[in-house]
């Protein structure tokens, strides 16, 4: 039996599973594989390198899948001139994309642009107060991102179990659970807490269609739930990454510098260019790469289709066999 929620109806997808729009690995190939498997594949616009590159990627997506897909627009502070975010947004609209995911800074402007063009909007939030702001801005779906997530979990340190229950109490728009999700039992739990689906990021990185080298994927399979590091805590820009040699070096510098830490102290180790070079060389210890605590649940490298089949079967079995069996009618 399929699991049908408000989110599956809004997105026009078979399964209540959304792929996170991820830096580096958020490509048309991976996104199309997720969409073809019944979820919502999402690629990150900035991964294409330019607005026109994004346009080309959207066109490529349509050659790879006839199913619904989305494009992520992540707005973050930059050290230099910011990317042409507005041009990316215009391309997404002009190319007739149906779903836009935003993340990072205040999404009000972008939600307004996308909604005016008839797109379904998703905004990723790490706090309920941010989700309420997005709701007031008119977002259709909120992605509630718990402290377990890869990348930037915010500074509140609220895990998914509390974050999702709190969202159910305060939000009126539907929301999906993000951060630390890796198996079907967690989808069942998220639905029980009030979510209408889940967002998978790190778990989709450990699939055959992901462009990460096999060495990165092997590290994830061998990892446990303790195999991530929180960087930049003292800079109030916390980021969760895989615990490799470079991350351990950064951790030591941050500990040594204490409150005197400046970004320049670790910049040569964490720059994106170094990370991309490490990926190209297949060197899993050569640069920083994002990963969530869900690495502790990863024990295989399936295709996206194989992953979603097993994921949904486990969720359905958990709901129909395990949970339903626990509800015993009262005796008259």
Residue frames relative to the residue before (quaternion, step in Angstrom):
aa qw qx qy qz dx dy dz
X 1.0000 0.0000 0.0000 0.0000 0.00 0.00 0.00
X 0.4060 -0.7170 0.5017 0.2635 3.61 -0.79 0.93
X 0.3807 -0.6770 0.5746 0.2581 3.54 -1.27 0.46
X 0.0742 -0.8101 0.5813 -0.0162 3.56 -0.49 1.23
X 0.0184 0.7981 -0.5997 0.0551 3.57 -0.79 1.05
X 0.7060 -0.4092 0.3438 0.4647 3.55 -1.30 0.02
X 0.6713 0.5132 -0.2994 0.4431 3.58 0.97 -0.85
X 0.6394 0.5061 -0.3518 0.4597 3.63 0.91 -0.75
X 0.6488 0.5092 -0.3165 0.4686 3.59 1.04 -0.75
X 0.6702 0.5066 -0.3054 0.4482 3.60 0.91 -0.88
X 0.7505 0.3956 -0.2053 0.4879 3.57 0.97 -0.87
X 0.3882 -0.7411 0.4688 0.2832 3.57 1.20 -0.33
X 0.5013 0.6542 -0.4158 0.3845 3.58 1.12 0.68
X 0.5822 -0.6035 0.4277 0.3375 3.55 -1.26 0.43
X 0.8023 0.2199 -0.0818 0.5489 3.57 0.94 -0.93
X 0.4530 -0.6913 0.4856 0.2849 3.63 -1.03 0.69
X 0.4473 0.6651 -0.4504 0.3933 3.54 0.79 1.13
X 0.0937 -0.7883 0.6081 0.0061 3.56 -0.78 1.13
X 0.3607 -0.7029 0.5699 0.2259 3.56 -0.98 0.83
X 0.4465 -0.6773 0.5115 0.2832 3.57 -0.90 0.87
X 0.4028 -0.6818 0.5486 0.2682 3.57 -1.08 0.69
X 0.0214 -0.8750 0.4797 -0.0617 3.56 0.00 1.31
X 0.5287 -0.6152 0.4843 0.3279 3.56 -1.11 0.76
X 0.8145 0.2426 -0.2001 0.4876 3.53 -0.98 0.90
X 0.8255 0.2469 -0.1145 0.4944 3.57 0.46 -1.18
X 0.5695 0.5935 -0.3871 0.4166 3.60 1.22 -0.21
X 0.1705 0.8108 -0.5238 0.1980 3.56 0.29 1.35
X 0.6538 -0.5016 0.3718 0.4274 3.61 -1.20 0.25
X 0.6322 0.5570 -0.3462 0.4126 3.60 0.97 -0.78
X 0.6934 0.4451 -0.2739 0.4960 3.58 0.88 -0.93
X 0.6538 0.5208 -0.3185 0.4470 3.59 0.92 -0.90
X 0.6619 0.5018 -0.3122 0.4612 3.59 0.93 -0.84
X 0.6230 0.5391 -0.3414 0.4524 3.58 1.04 -0.75
X 0.6520 0.4998 -0.3097 0.4788 3.58 1.02 -0.81
X 0.6607 0.4996 -0.3134 0.4644 3.59 0.90 -0.87
X 0.6648 0.5058 -0.3080 0.4553 3.59 0.92 -0.87
X 0.6704 0.4864 -0.2861 0.4817 3.58 1.20 -0.54
X 0.6672 -0.5444 0.2902 0.4175 3.60 1.26 0.05
X 0.6095 0.5189 -0.3659 0.4747 3.57 1.28 -0.02
X 0.5212 -0.5763 0.4863 0.3996 3.56 -1.26 -0.36
X 0.2191 -0.7730 0.5850 0.1108 3.56 -0.48 1.20
X 0.0518 -0.7924 0.6077 -0.0107 3.57 -0.99 0.88
X 0.0890 -0.7744 0.6201 0.0885 3.58 -0.91 0.83
X 0.4849 -0.6695 0.4853 0.2850 3.56 -1.18 0.59
X 0.4976 -0.6958 0.4305 0.2879 3.56 -0.67 1.12
X 0.6900 0.5068 -0.2983 0.4220 3.60 0.89 -0.91
X 0.5353 0.6215 -0.4094 0.3995 3.59 1.22 -0.32
X 0.6300 0.5576 -0.3252 0.4317 3.57 1.18 -0.57
X 0.5372 -0.6892 0.3596 0.3273 3.59 1.28 -0.12
X 0.7907 -0.0564 0.0643 0.6062 3.59 1.14 -0.55
X 0.6609 -0.4927 0.3603 0.4365 3.61 -1.18 0.27
X 0.6791 0.4692 -0.3037 0.4759 3.60 0.93 -0.80
X 0.5894 0.5395 -0.3619 0.4803 3.56 1.17 -0.52
X 0.6225 0.5303 -0.3222 0.4769 3.57 1.07 -0.76
X 0.6227 0.5350 -0.3394 0.4592 3.57 1.00 -0.79
X 0.6585 0.5092 -0.3006 0.4655 3.56 0.97 -0.91
X 0.6480 0.5179 -0.3166 0.4601 3.58 1.03 -0.78
X 0.6203 0.5293 -0.3452 0.4646 3.59 1.02 -0.74
X 0.6506 0.5022 -0.3073 0.4796 3.57 0.96 -0.88
X 0.6394 0.5223 -0.3244 0.4617 3.58 1.02 -0.79
X 0.6030 0.5645 -0.3558 0.4371 3.58 1.00 -0.82
X 0.6898 0.4940 -0.2880 0.4441 3.57 0.92 -0.84
X 0.6261 0.4859 -0.3515 0.4983 3.59 1.24 -0.18
X 0.7003 0.4752 -0.2522 0.4693 3.58 1.25 -0.47
X 0.8077 0.0504 -0.0137 0.5873 3.59 1.17 -0.51
X 0.2801 -0.7260 0.5994 0.1874 3.54 -1.22 0.58
X 0.5390 0.6338 -0.3799 0.4043 3.56 1.35 0.03
X 0.6574 -0.4988 0.3683 0.4283 3.62 -1.23 0.26
X 0.0338 0.7707 -0.6360 0.0203 3.55 -1.18 0.69
X 0.2589 -0.7646 0.5680 0.1606 3.57 -1.27 0.26
X 0.2853 -0.7183 0.6033 0.1969 3.52 -1.37 0.20
X 0.3131 -0.7578 0.5518 0.1528 3.55 -0.95 0.97
X 0.0762 -0.7518 0.6535 0.0437 3.55 -1.08 0.84
X 0.0624 -0.8136 0.5780 -0.0095 3.58 -0.34 1.27
X 0.1535 -0.7954 0.5851 0.0384 3.56 -0.69 1.17
X 0.1023 0.8103 -0.5649 0.1180 3.57 -0.44 1.22
X 0.5766 -0.5543 0.4517 0.3952 3.61 -1.19 0.45
X 0.1515 -0.7945 0.5836 0.0721 3.58 -1.06 0.72
X 0.5423 -0.6199 0.4625 0.3283 3.55 -1.24 0.51
X 0.7652 0.2450 -0.1439 0.5777 3.58 1.15 -0.62
X 0.7897 -0.2203 0.2079 0.5336 3.53 -1.13 -0.71
X 0.4508 -0.6998 0.4770 0.2822 3.60 -0.86 0.88
X 0.5913 -0.5371 0.4473 0.4022 3.59 -1.22 0.37
X 0.5595 -0.6095 0.4352 0.3551 3.62 -1.19 0.42
X 0.1453 -0.8506 0.5003 0.0702 3.55 0.50 1.23
X 0.6650 0.5143 -0.3188 0.4377 3.57 0.90 -0.88
X 0.6370 0.5181 -0.3313 0.4648 3.58 1.04 -0.72
X 0.6106 0.5288 -0.3469 0.4766 3.58 1.06 -0.73
X 0.6630 0.5140 -0.3093 0.4479 3.58 0.89 -0.95
X 0.6500 0.5187 -0.3180 0.4554 3.59 0.97 -0.83
X 0.6355 0.5244 -0.3279 0.4622 3.58 1.01 -0.79
X 0.6299 0.5385 -0.3286 0.4530 3.58 0.97 -0.89
X 0.6808 0.4753 -0.2774 0.4834 3.56 0.98 -0.88
X 0.6760 0.5180 -0.2992 0.4303 3.59 0.83 -0.99
X 0.7145 0.4526 -0.2550 0.4686 3.57 1.05 -0.75
X 0.5184 -0.7016 0.3857 0.3005 3.57 1.25 0.22
X 0.2452 0.7594 -0.5557 0.2332 3.58 1.09 0.66
X 0.3839 -0.7678 0.4759 0.1914 3.58 -0.92 0.90
X 0.7923 0.2045 -0.0910 0.5677 3.59 1.15 -0.60
X 0.0569 -0.7856 0.6158 0.0180 3.59 -0.90 0.95
X 0.1635 -0.7597 0.6233 0.0875 3.54 -0.96 0.95
X 0.1008 -0.7834 0.6106 0.0581 3.57 -0.91 0.92
X 0.0017 -0.7772 0.6290 -0.0186 3.54 -1.25 0.53
X 0.6600 0.5134 -0.3724 0.4026 3.54 -1.27 0.35
X 0.8547 -0.0761 0.0893 0.5057 3.54 -0.84 -1.06
X 0.7758 -0.3453 0.2534 0.4634 3.56 -1.37 0.08
X 0.2791 -0.8200 0.4802 0.1384 3.62 -0.57 1.12
X 0.3413 0.7994 -0.4693 0.1558 3.60 1.26 -0.15
X 0.6737 0.5020 -0.3049 0.4485 3.60 0.81 -0.97
X 0.7191 0.4633 -0.2552 0.4507 3.55 0.84 -1.03
X 0.6069 0.5312 -0.3535 0.4738 3.58 1.05 -0.69
X 0.6429 0.5324 -0.3173 0.4501 3.57 0.98 -0.86
X 0.6589 0.5061 -0.3053 0.4653 3.58 0.93 -0.90
X 0.7108 0.4672 -0.2697 0.4514 3.55 0.81 -1.01
X 0.6561 0.5119 -0.3181 0.4542 3.58 0.96 -0.83
X 0.6275 0.5414 -0.3329 0.4497 3.57 1.03 -0.77
X 0.7054 0.4323 -0.2471 0.5044 3.57 1.18 -0.60
X 0.5871 -0.6376 0.3433 0.3619 3.59 1.27 0.15
X 0.4490 0.6906 -0.4605 0.3306 3.60 1.21 0.31
X 0.4209 -0.6136 0.5911 0.3115 3.55 -1.31 0.41
X 0.1690 -0.8207 0.5424 0.0603 3.58 -0.78 1.03
X 0.1077 -0.7491 0.6521 0.0454 3.52 -1.16 0.84
X 0.0389 -0.7907 0.6097 0.0397 3.60 -0.94 0.81
X 0.3368 -0.7498 0.5421 0.1747 3.54 -0.91 1.00
X 0.0290 -0.8081 0.5863 -0.0483 3.57 -0.80 1.11
X 0.2842 -0.7579 0.5625 0.1685 3.58 -1.13 0.69
X 0.7552 0.2441 -0.1630 0.5861 3.59 1.30 0.05
X 0.5670 -0.6086 0.4290 0.3524 3.56 -1.08 0.70
X 0.6196 0.5475 -0.3601 0.4320 3.61 1.00 -0.71
X 0.6393 0.4965 -0.3275 0.4874 3.60 1.09 -0.65
X 0.6297 0.5389 -0.3282 0.4531 3.56 1.05 -0.77
X 0.6395 0.5167 -0.3237 0.4683 3.58 1.03 -0.75
X 0.6188 0.5263 -0.3366 0.4762 3.59 1.09 -0.68
X 0.6568 0.4991 -0.3058 0.4754 3.57 0.97 -0.86
X 0.6134 0.5452 -0.3351 0.4628 3.55 1.07 -0.76
X 0.6647 0.4918 -0.3022 0.4743 3.59 0.95 -0.87
X 0.6576 0.5062 -0.3023 0.4690 3.58 1.15 -0.60
X 0.6074 -0.6172 0.3230 0.3819 3.58 1.29 -0.05
X 0.3333 0.7606 -0.5037 0.2380 3.60 1.18 0.27
X 0.4543 -0.7040 0.4816 0.2569 3.57 -1.09 0.70
X 0.7953 0.0618 0.0253 0.6026 3.55 0.98 -0.94
X 0.2197 -0.7535 0.6037 0.1395 3.58 -1.02 0.80
X 0.2160 -0.7301 0.6321 0.1439 3.55 -1.11 0.75
X 0.1848 -0.8100 0.5517 0.0735 3.58 -0.35 1.28
X 0.1511 -0.8400 0.5211 0.0061 3.54 -0.36 1.34
X 0.2538 -0.8154 0.5076 0.1143 3.57 -0.34 1.26
X 0.7226 -0.4710 0.3227 0.3898 3.53 -1.37 0.34
X 0.5942 0.5973 -0.3539 0.4062 3.60 1.20 -0.44
X 0.5402 0.7047 -0.3670 0.2775 3.57 1.22 -0.50
X 0.5193 -0.5711 0.5274 0.3551 3.51 -1.38 0.23
X 0.7363 0.4000 -0.2859 0.4649 3.57 -1.22 0.37
X 0.7777 -0.3491 0.2662 0.4500 3.56 -1.01 -0.84
X 0.1436 -0.8299 0.5359 0.0589 3.63 -0.34 1.22
X 0.5621 -0.5882 0.4008 0.4212 3.60 1.24 0.05
X 0.5479 -0.6458 0.4446 0.2916 3.54 -1.30 -0.11
X 0.5491 0.6498 -0.3801 0.3630 3.60 1.27 0.09
X 0.2638 -0.8133 0.4821 0.1913 3.59 1.26 -0.39
X 0.3806 0.7172 -0.4963 0.3073 3.60 0.92 0.88
X 0.3447 -0.7635 0.5162 0.1781 3.56 -0.63 1.15
X 0.7100 -0.5158 0.2963 0.3769 3.52 -1.26 0.47
X 0.6182 0.5837 -0.3637 0.3807 3.60 0.93 -0.81
X 0.7118 0.3998 -0.2397 0.5254 3.59 0.99 -0.83
X 0.6414 0.5552 -0.3332 0.4115 3.59 0.90 -0.92
X 0.6948 0.4761 -0.2833 0.4586 3.58 0.88 -0.92
X 0.6492 0.5068 -0.3199 0.4684 3.58 0.99 -0.79
X 0.6385 0.5155 -0.3191 0.4741 3.59 1.05 -0.76
X 0.6346 0.5322 -0.3292 0.4535 3.59 0.99 -0.83
X 0.6345 0.5401 -0.3324 0.4419 3.58 1.01 -0.79
X 0.6639 0.5134 -0.2944 0.4571 3.57 1.10 -0.70
X 0.8179 0.3392 -0.1269 0.4471 3.58 0.97 -0.84
X 0.6900 0.4774 -0.3011 0.4532 3.62 1.05 -0.56
X 0.2789 -0.7360 0.5874 0.1883 3.54 -1.22 0.53
X 0.6381 0.4699 -0.3323 0.5115 3.60 1.20 -0.39
X 0.5720 -0.5874 0.4235 0.3852 3.62 -1.11 0.46
X 0.1181 -0.7938 0.5924 0.0709 3.56 -1.17 0.53
X 0.2679 -0.7311 0.6016 0.1783 3.52 -1.29 0.46
X 0.4670 -0.6828 0.4983 0.2596 3.55 -1.18 0.68
X 0.0124 -0.7995 0.5991 -0.0405 3.55 -0.86 1.00
X 0.7168 0.4335 -0.3215 0.4415 3.55 -1.13 0.65
X 0.8583 0.0556 -0.0657 0.5058 3.57 -0.45 1.20
X 0.5225 0.6453 -0.4140 0.3731 3.60 1.25 0.14
X 0.1125 0.8330 -0.5315 0.1048 3.57 -0.71 1.06
X 0.8030 0.1728 -0.1309 0.5552 3.61 1.16 -0.20
X 0.7099 -0.5105 0.3063 0.3764 3.52 -1.32 0.35
X 0.5756 0.5745 -0.3857 0.4356 3.58 1.10 -0.56
X 0.6515 0.5107 -0.3181 0.4621 3.58 1.05 -0.71
X 0.5881 0.5319 -0.3736 0.4812 3.60 1.10 -0.56
X 0.6441 0.5105 -0.3261 0.4671 3.61 0.90 -0.87
X 0.6616 0.5036 -0.3049 0.4645 3.58 0.96 -0.86
X 0.6471 0.5217 -0.3207 0.4542 3.59 0.96 -0.84
X 0.6424 0.5087 -0.3193 0.4761 3.58 1.00 -0.81
X 0.6441 0.5273 -0.3183 0.4536 3.58 1.01 -0.82
X 0.6803 0.4913 -0.2780 0.4675 3.57 1.10 -0.73
X 0.6769 -0.5095 0.2899 0.4452 3.60 1.24 -0.20
X 0.5143 0.6398 -0.4235 0.3833 3.59 1.26 -0.12
X 0.3432 -0.7269 0.5565 0.2101 3.57 -1.28 0.40
X 0.7967 -0.0229 -0.0043 0.6039 3.56 1.25 0.39
X 0.3616 -0.7192 0.5500 0.2227 3.53 -1.34 -0.11
X 0.2980 -0.7010 0.6184 0.1933 3.51 -1.36 0.41
X 0.1097 -0.7897 0.6018 0.0469 3.58 -0.83 1.01
X 0.0829 -0.7912 0.6049 0.0339 3.56 -0.87 0.98
X 0.7677 0.3660 -0.1982 0.4872 3.56 0.23 -1.30
X 0.6431 0.5403 -0.3466 0.4176 3.61 0.90 -0.81
X 0.6718 0.4772 -0.3071 0.4761 3.60 1.01 -0.70
X 0.5516 0.5909 -0.4021 0.4300 3.60 1.23 -0.30
X 0.7025 0.4163 -0.2464 0.5220 3.57 1.16 -0.60
X 0.4872 0.5970 -0.4818 0.4174 3.55 0.74 1.15
X 0.6621 -0.5344 0.3538 0.3884 3.54 -1.23 0.44
X 0.6857 0.5042 -0.2971 0.4329 3.61 1.03 -0.68
X 0.5325 0.6248 -0.4174 0.3896 3.61 1.19 -0.31
X 0.4480 -0.7305 0.4579 0.2367 3.57 -0.98 0.87
X 0.4219 0.6842 -0.4883 0.3398 3.61 1.21 0.16
X 0.5573 -0.6078 0.4421 0.3530 3.59 -1.09 0.64
X 0.6434 -0.5317 0.3851 0.3939 3.56 -1.24 0.48
X 0.6023 0.5769 -0.3629 0.4156 3.60 1.09 -0.64
X 0.6312 0.5149 -0.3297 0.4772 3.60 1.06 -0.71
X 0.6746 0.5014 -0.2915 0.4567 3.56 0.90 -0.96
X 0.6327 0.5276 -0.3299 0.4610 3.58 1.03 -0.76
X 0.6139 0.5417 -0.3396 0.4630 3.58 1.07 -0.73
X 0.6581 0.5107 -0.3164 0.4538 3.59 0.98 -0.82
X 0.6500 0.5155 -0.3211 0.4568 3.58 0.93 -0.83
X 0.7052 0.4616 -0.2580 0.4723 3.58 1.02 -0.83
X 0.5812 0.6289 -0.3567 0.3734 3.60 1.24 -0.40
X 0.2166 -0.7157 0.6267 0.2196 3.51 -1.38 0.06
X 0.7548 -0.4270 0.2600 0.4247 3.57 -1.31 0.06
X 0.6437 0.5087 -0.3275 0.4687 3.61 1.25 -0.14
X 0.5517 0.6843 -0.3445 0.3295 3.57 1.32 -0.10
X 0.6046 0.4977 -0.4047 0.4722 3.58 1.03 0.75
X 0.2623 -0.7504 0.5930 0.1286 3.54 -1.30 0.47
X 0.2898 -0.7220 0.5976 0.1940 3.57 -1.14 0.68
X 0.1298 -0.7969 0.5887 0.0398 3.57 -0.58 1.20
X 0.8327 0.3036 -0.1905 0.4221 3.54 -1.41 0.21
X 0.2487 0.7840 -0.5363 0.1892 3.60 1.11 0.51
X 0.7070 0.4652 -0.2678 0.4605 3.59 0.89 -0.93
X 0.6561 0.4801 -0.3053 0.4958 3.58 1.27 -0.30
X 0.3934 -0.7462 0.4470 0.2977 3.58 1.37 0.05
X 0.6050 0.4787 -0.3779 0.5119 3.54 1.03 0.90
X 0.0212 -0.8774 0.4793 0.0032 3.53 1.00 0.97
X 0.0009 0.7823 -0.6221 0.0310 3.55 -1.02 0.91
X 0.2543 -0.7602 0.5804 0.1435 3.57 -0.95 0.91
X 0.0253 0.8009 -0.5936 0.0746 3.57 -0.78 1.12
X 0.6310 -0.5174 0.4038 0.4135 3.56 -1.28 0.24
X 0.4297 -0.7125 0.4987 0.2428 3.57 -0.99 0.87
X 0.1764 0.7685 -0.5894 0.1757 3.55 -0.01 1.35
X 0.7814 -0.3451 0.2170 0.4725 3.59 -1.25 -0.16
X 0.6731 0.4882 -0.3057 0.4639 3.61 0.92 -0.85
X 0.6522 0.5121 -0.3189 0.4589 3.59 0.92 -0.85
X 0.6359 0.5218 -0.3233 0.4678 3.58 1.05 -0.73
X 0.6311 0.5185 -0.3231 0.4781 3.58 1.09 -0.74
X 0.6367 0.5153 -0.3219 0.4749 3.59 0.98 -0.83
X 0.6346 0.5433 -0.3173 0.4488 3.56 0.96 -0.91
X 0.6637 0.5046 -0.2995 0.4639 3.60 0.98 -0.85
X 0.6459 0.5126 -0.3192 0.4670 3.60 1.00 -0.82
X 0.6589 0.5095 -0.3143 0.4556 3.57 0.91 -0.89
X 0.6478 0.5129 -0.3120 0.4690 3.58 1.00 -0.80
X 0.6745 0.5042 -0.2907 0.4542 3.57 0.96 -0.88
X 0.7105 0.4603 -0.2569 0.4662 3.59 0.94 -0.91
X 0.1922 -0.8153 0.5237 0.1550 3.57 1.09 -0.64
X 0.8368 -0.1588 0.1290 0.5079 3.56 -0.97 -0.85
X 0.6255 0.5407 -0.3416 0.4468 3.62 1.23 -0.21
X 0.3874 0.7462 -0.4674 0.2731 3.58 1.28 0.04
X 0.0540 -0.7500 0.6586 0.0301 3.53 -1.13 0.83
X 0.6403 -0.5512 0.3581 0.3974 3.57 -1.10 0.62
X 0.6137 0.5842 -0.3436 0.4050 3.57 1.03 -0.74
X 0.5797 0.6039 -0.3722 0.4009 3.58 1.17 -0.50
X 0.7931 0.2613 -0.1303 0.5345 3.59 1.10 -0.65
X 0.3917 0.7747 -0.4434 0.2232 3.59 1.27 -0.24
X 0.6728 0.5004 -0.3385 0.4270 3.67 0.77 -0.85
X 0.6728 0.5049 -0.2935 0.4541 3.58 1.15 -0.58
X 0.7910 0.3672 -0.1537 0.4645 3.58 1.01 -0.80
X 0.4076 0.7290 -0.4744 0.2779 3.60 1.21 -0.02
X 0.5827 -0.6254 0.4027 0.3273 3.54 -1.02 0.84
X 0.6092 0.5645 -0.3610 0.4241 3.58 1.04 -0.72
X 0.6373 0.5142 -0.3307 0.4691 3.58 1.02 -0.75
X 0.6490 0.5250 -0.3125 0.4533 3.56 1.00 -0.83
X 0.6594 0.4997 -0.3119 0.4671 3.59 0.96 -0.85
X 0.6343 0.5253 -0.3275 0.4631 3.58 1.03 -0.77
X 0.6409 0.5181 -0.3199 0.4675 3.58 1.01 -0.78
X 0.6312 0.5241 -0.3302 0.4669 3.57 1.01 -0.80
X 0.6615 0.5188 -0.3075 0.4458 3.57 0.90 -0.96
X 0.7145 0.4335 -0.2384 0.4947 3.57 1.10 -0.75
X 0.4302 -0.7070 0.4558 0.3277 3.59 1.26 -0.20
X 0.4550 0.6918 -0.4302 0.3595 3.56 1.26 0.49
X 0.2350 -0.8242 0.5022 0.1153 3.59 -0.07 1.29
X 0.7053 0.4083 -0.2590 0.5184 3.60 1.27 -0.24
X 0.5472 0.6794 -0.3610 0.3296 3.57 1.27 0.04
X 0.8051 0.0529 -0.0116 0.5906 3.59 1.21 -0.33
X 0.6243 -0.5365 0.4162 0.3864 3.53 -1.34 0.12
X 0.0878 0.7761 -0.6242 0.0205 3.57 -1.08 0.73
X 0.5029 -0.6942 0.4429 0.2627 3.52 -0.96 0.98
X 0.1634 0.7477 -0.6357 0.1003 3.53 -1.15 0.75
X 0.3546 -0.7433 0.5318 0.1973 3.55 -1.07 0.77
X 0.7021 -0.4653 0.3345 0.4226 3.55 -1.29 0.16
X 0.5065 0.6618 -0.4079 0.3730 3.57 1.27 -0.28
X 0.4471 0.6702 -0.4765 0.3519 3.63 1.18 -0.14
X 0.6067 0.5759 -0.3502 0.4214 3.59 1.14 -0.52
X 0.6889 0.4487 -0.2745 0.4988 3.60 1.27 -0.24
X 0.5950 0.5943 -0.3518 0.4111 3.58 1.27 -0.21
X 0.0695 0.8169 -0.5676 0.0749 3.57 -0.68 1.09
X 0.7662 0.2425 -0.1668 0.5712 3.59 1.23 0.27
X 0.2991 -0.7211 0.5935 0.1957 3.55 -1.34 0.29
X 0.0115 0.8295 -0.5569 0.0412 3.61 0.22 1.22
X 0.5606 -0.4832 0.4866 0.4642 3.54 -1.29 -0.25
X 0.6529 -0.4993 0.3742 0.4295 3.58 -1.22 0.29
X 0.6445 0.5237 -0.3239 0.4532 3.59 1.02 -0.78
X 0.6493 0.5058 -0.3155 0.4722 3.59 0.96 -0.85
X 0.6377 0.5353 -0.3235 0.4496 3.57 0.98 -0.87
X 0.7172 0.4513 -0.2758 0.4538 3.58 0.76 -0.99
X 0.6012 0.5449 -0.3754 0.4480 3.62 1.02 -0.60
X 0.6948 0.4591 -0.2760 0.4799 3.57 0.85 -0.96
X 0.6196 0.5678 -0.3224 0.4356 3.56 1.03 -0.88
X 0.7227 0.4352 -0.2483 0.4761 3.57 0.80 -1.04
X 0.6195 0.5371 -0.3523 0.4513 3.60 1.02 -0.71
X 0.6575 0.5013 -0.3101 0.4693 3.58 0.99 -0.83
X 0.6410 0.5215 -0.3275 0.4582 3.59 0.99 -0.80
X 0.6772 0.4958 -0.2929 0.4580 3.56 0.87 -0.96
X 0.6572 0.5032 -0.3112 0.4670 3.58 0.97 -0.83
X 0.6318 0.5392 -0.3309 0.4479 3.58 1.02 -0.82
X 0.6930 0.4708 -0.2746 0.4719 3.55 0.96 -0.89
X 0.7710 0.4045 -0.2111 0.4443 3.58 0.69 -1.10
X 0.7563 0.3782 -0.2137 0.4891 3.59 0.95 -0.81
X 0.7670 0.3787 -0.2193 0.4693 3.57 0.66 -1.05
X 0.7604 0.4066 -0.2392 0.4463 3.61 0.56 -1.12
X 0.6681 0.5070 -0.3146 0.4446 3.56 0.88 -0.91
X 0.6414 0.5435 -0.3275 0.4312 3.59 1.05 -0.76
X 0.6452 0.5429 -0.3216 0.4308 3.58 1.19 -0.45
X 0.6372 0.5004 -0.3273 0.4863 3.57 1.26 -0.31
X 0.0621 -0.8204 0.5676 -0.0292 3.56 -0.31 1.31
X 0.4580 -0.6840 0.4842 0.2964 3.62 -0.72 1.00
X 0.4965 -0.6584 0.4813 0.2973 3.56 -0.99 0.82
X 0.4513 -0.6762 0.5082 0.2843 3.57 -1.03 0.74
X 0.4470 -0.6924 0.4987 0.2685 3.56 -0.97 0.84
